[in-house]
């Protein structure tokens, strides 16, 4: 019977090792050492290094999706939700820097992950943005000529680029919380309907 605590220890160790050494240069033996388990123990839980990365992504991104749902549920309308999405997304960079680096940078180093993995948690995450855009269009706050599928990738792309800059840059030229507000404001102002601009001053 597999030990769930040991499973989690291995994943947390992998986050640290992948972020410090990079996915490509990391070895399973280094993850085992960080987790304080024998090398062979790793293979009782995971097939290989790629499998560790995929499992890590699924579990951690699943938590991120849940936290984002809860954060968005606290906001009253689509405009506030877009801002909340940006703030919550970029807060991962400061609150969990190792995880942010693995999620934003190291997953791209795995050929198996990029070519073969059906990234369901990520799809769910993007669709949170789609739902917010659709809600805003239905309430007359956001322009109906905009395609929600395009907007979800555009907003995520801007936030993802800022997050990657933050984790990779040795000299931080921007405050991450201010970046979240600026990025969300650009999108909100660009997506608002003319009627909403008259009745809903932004920023509030």
JOBEL-V115338 format. One record per residue. PSI is psi in degrees with one decimal (none if undefined). BURIAL is + if it has 24 or more other ideal C-beta (glycine too) atoms within 12 Angstrom, else -. D_LAST is the distance of its C-alpha to the last C-alpha in Angstrom with 2 decimals. Layout:
# JOBEL-V115338
psi=PSI burial=BURIAL d_last=D_LAST
psi=PSI burial=BURIAL d_last=D_LAST
This chain:
# JOBEL-V115338
psi=132.1 burial=- d_last=54.26
psi=144.2 burial=- d_last=51.27
psi=116.2 burial=- d_last=49.47
psi=-36.3 burial=- d_last=45.70
psi=-40.1 burial=- d_last=45.17
psi=-38.1 burial=- d_last=47.18
psi=-46.7 burial=+ d_last=45.25
psi=-37.3 burial=- d_last=41.98
psi=-40.6 burial=- d_last=43.68
psi=-43.2 burial=+ d_last=44.73
psi=-42.5 burial=+ d_last=41.28
psi=-36.6 burial=+ d_last=39.69
psi=-39.0 burial=+ d_last=42.55
psi=-39.4 burial=+ d_last=42.00
psi=-46.5 burial=+ d_last=38.36
psi=-46.6 burial=+ d_last=39.64
psi=-45.5 burial=+ d_last=42.61
psi=-40.1 burial=+ d_last=40.83
psi=-32.5 burial=+ d_last=38.08
psi=-38.2 burial=- d_last=40.71
psi=-14.7 burial=+ d_last=43.45
psi=146.6 burial=- d_last=41.78
psi=-46.6 burial=+ d_last=42.67
psi=-39.4 burial=- d_last=45.55
psi=-7.7 burial=- d_last=47.23
psi=147.9 burial=+ d_last=46.81
psi=150.4 burial=- d_last=49.81
psi=-35.7 burial=+ d_last=50.09
psi=-32.9 burial=- d_last=52.33
psi=-37.0 burial=+ d_last=49.58
psi=-42.0 burial=+ d_last=47.23
psi=-43.6 burial=+ d_last=50.10
psi=-43.8 burial=- d_last=50.72
psi=-33.9 burial=+ d_last=47.08
psi=-5.2 burial=+ d_last=47.12
psi=44.8 burial=- d_last=50.53
psi=163.5 burial=+ d_last=52.25
psi=151.6 burial=- d_last=55.24
psi=-43.2 burial=- d_last=54.75
psi=-25.0 burial=- d_last=56.31
psi=-34.7 burial=- d_last=53.89
psi=-41.2 burial=+ d_last=51.07
psi=-6.3 burial=- d_last=53.01
psi=-20.7 burial=- d_last=53.30
psi=-29.2 burial=+ d_last=49.55
psi=147.7 burial=+ d_last=48.77
psi=-40.3 burial=- d_last=50.88
psi=-172.7 burial=- d_last=49.87
psi=-38.7 burial=+ d_last=47.14
psi=-38.7 burial=+ d_last=45.26
psi=-36.5 burial=+ d_last=45.36
psi=-45.6 burial=+ d_last=43.84
psi=-44.3 burial=+ d_last=40.95
psi=-43.7 burial=+ d_last=40.37
psi=-42.1 burial=+ d_last=40.61
psi=-46.6 burial=+ d_last=38.25
psi=-46.1 burial=+ d_last=35.67
psi=-46.9 burial=+ d_last=36.02
psi=-46.7 burial=+ d_last=35.73
psi=-39.3 burial=+ d_last=32.97
psi=-29.8 burial=+ d_last=30.84
psi=-40.0 burial=- d_last=31.44
psi=-40.5 burial=- d_last=29.89
psi=-42.3 burial=+ d_last=26.87
psi=-44.8 burial=+ d_last=26.41
psi=-43.1 burial=- d_last=26.71
psi=-37.5 burial=+ d_last=24.20
psi=-40.5 burial=+ d_last=21.65
psi=-45.1 burial=+ d_last=22.30
psi=-40.0 burial=- d_last=21.73
psi=-43.8 burial=+ d_last=18.43
psi=-32.9 burial=+ d_last=17.08
psi=-18.5 burial=- d_last=18.53
psi=-12.0 burial=- d_last=16.24
psi=151.2 burial=+ d_last=13.06
psi=-25.0 burial=- d_last=12.59
psi=175.2 burial=+ d_last=12.13
psi=-35.5 burial=+ d_last=13.06
psi=-45.7 burial=+ d_last=9.86
psi=-33.7 burial=+ d_last=9.15
psi=-36.4 burial=+ d_last=12.91
psi=-43.6 burial=+ d_last=13.23
psi=-44.2 burial=+ d_last=11.18
psi=-38.2 burial=+ d_last=13.27
psi=-47.1 burial=+ d_last=16.34
psi=-45.5 burial=+ d_last=16.11
psi=-46.1 burial=+ d_last=15.66
psi=-41.3 burial=+ d_last=18.42
psi=-48.9 burial=+ d_last=20.67
psi=-16.8 burial=+ d_last=20.80
psi=-22.5 burial=+ d_last=21.24
psi=-34.8 burial=+ d_last=24.64
psi=-42.2 burial=+ d_last=25.74
psi=-33.5 burial=- d_last=25.48
psi=-31.5 burial=- d_last=26.45
psi=68.7 burial=+ d_last=29.26
psi=-39.4 burial=+ d_last=30.36
psi=-44.1 burial=+ d_last=33.78
psi=-41.5 burial=+ d_last=32.43
psi=-39.3 burial=+ d_last=29.83
psi=-41.9 burial=+ d_last=32.71
psi=-46.4 burial=+ d_last=34.92
psi=-39.9 burial=+ d_last=32.35
psi=-22.4 burial=+ d_last=31.13
psi=-55.0 burial=+ d_last=34.40
psi=-29.3 burial=+ d_last=37.53
psi=-25.7 burial=+ d_last=37.31
psi=-10.9 burial=+ d_last=37.81
psi=-10.3 burial=- d_last=41.17
psi=112.9 burial=+ d_last=42.65
psi=-40.4 burial=- d_last=44.40
psi=-43.5 burial=- d_last=44.89
psi=-47.3 burial=+ d_last=41.20
psi=-33.5 burial=- d_last=40.12
psi=-32.8 burial=- d_last=42.96
psi=-23.6 burial=- d_last=43.93
psi=127.4 burial=+ d_last=41.14
psi=106.7 burial=- d_last=39.17
psi=72.3 burial=+ d_last=35.78
psi=-44.3 burial=- d_last=34.61
psi=-38.2 burial=+ d_last=32.00
psi=-39.7 burial=+ d_last=30.34
psi=-42.8 burial=- d_last=30.45
psi=-39.4 burial=- d_last=28.79
psi=-47.8 burial=+ d_last=26.03
psi=-36.5 burial=+ d_last=25.39
psi=-15.7 burial=+ d_last=25.53
psi=-40.1 burial=+ d_last=22.59
psi=-44.0 burial=+ d_last=20.53
psi=-44.6 burial=+ d_last=22.64
psi=-39.2 burial=+ d_last=21.93
psi=-43.4 burial=+ d_last=18.15
psi=-44.6 burial=+ d_last=18.59
psi=-42.8 burial=+ d_last=21.12
psi=-44.6 burial=+ d_last=18.99
psi=-36.7 burial=+ d_last=16.20
psi=-41.1 burial=+ d_last=19.06
psi=-30.9 burial=- d_last=20.62
psi=-0.3 burial=- d_last=17.59
psi=12.1 burial=- d_last=17.20
psi=-31.6 burial=+ d_last=13.90
psi=146.9 burial=+ d_last=15.89
psi=135.7 burial=+ d_last=18.95
psi=-10.0 burial=- d_last=22.22
psi=-5.3 burial=- d_last=24.25
psi=140.1 burial=+ d_last=22.90
psi=118.2 burial=- d_last=25.15
psi=-37.0 burial=+ d_last=23.56
psi=-32.6 burial=- d_last=26.45
psi=-43.7 burial=- d_last=25.76
psi=-36.5 burial=+ d_last=22.03
psi=-39.6 burial=+ d_last=22.76
psi=-32.5 burial=- d_last=25.24
psi=-46.5 burial=+ d_last=23.27
psi=-46.1 burial=+ d_last=20.28
psi=-40.4 burial=+ d_last=22.79
psi=-42.1 burial=- d_last=24.92
psi=-43.5 burial=+ d_last=22.35
psi=-39.4 burial=+ d_last=21.55
psi=-40.8 burial=+ d_last=25.28
psi=-41.4 burial=- d_last=26.29
psi=-40.2 burial=+ d_last=24.02
psi=-43.2 burial=+ d_last=25.39
psi=-40.5 burial=+ d_last=28.92
psi=-43.1 burial=+ d_last=28.55
psi=-43.3 burial=+ d_last=27.43
psi=-24.2 burial=+ d_last=30.36
psi=-22.0 burial=- d_last=32.92
psi=135.2 burial=- d_last=32.10
psi=-23.5 burial=- d_last=34.03
psi=107.9 burial=- d_last=31.91
psi=113.7 burial=- d_last=28.19
psi=-8.8 burial=- d_last=26.54
psi=145.7 burial=- d_last=22.92
psi=133.1 burial=- d_last=21.01
psi=-33.0 burial=+ d_last=20.36
psi=-36.9 burial=- d_last=17.02
psi=-36.7 burial=- d_last=15.79
psi=-40.5 burial=+ d_last=17.45
psi=-42.2 burial=+ d_last=15.61
psi=-42.3 burial=+ d_last=12.16
psi=-44.8 burial=- d_last=13.81
psi=-46.5 burial=+ d_last=15.65
psi=-38.1 burial=+ d_last=12.97
psi=-39.2 burial=+ d_last=10.80
psi=-46.0 burial=- d_last=14.14
psi=-43.2 burial=+ d_last=14.89
psi=-48.1 burial=+ d_last=11.73
psi=-38.0 burial=+ d_last=11.98
psi=-27.0 burial=- d_last=15.68
psi=-15.6 burial=+ d_last=15.76
psi=145.3 burial=+ d_last=13.52
psi=160.8 burial=+ d_last=15.84
psi=-38.6 burial=- d_last=16.30
psi=-40.8 burial=- d_last=15.76
psi=-35.4 burial=+ d_last=12.37
psi=-32.6 burial=- d_last=11.36
psi=-33.6 burial=- d_last=12.68
psi=-12.1 burial=- d_last=11.18
psi=85.5 burial=+ d_last=7.76
psi=133.7 burial=- d_last=5.93
psi=135.3 burial=+ d_last=4.87
psi=155.0 burial=- d_last=3.81
psi=none burial=- d_last=0.00
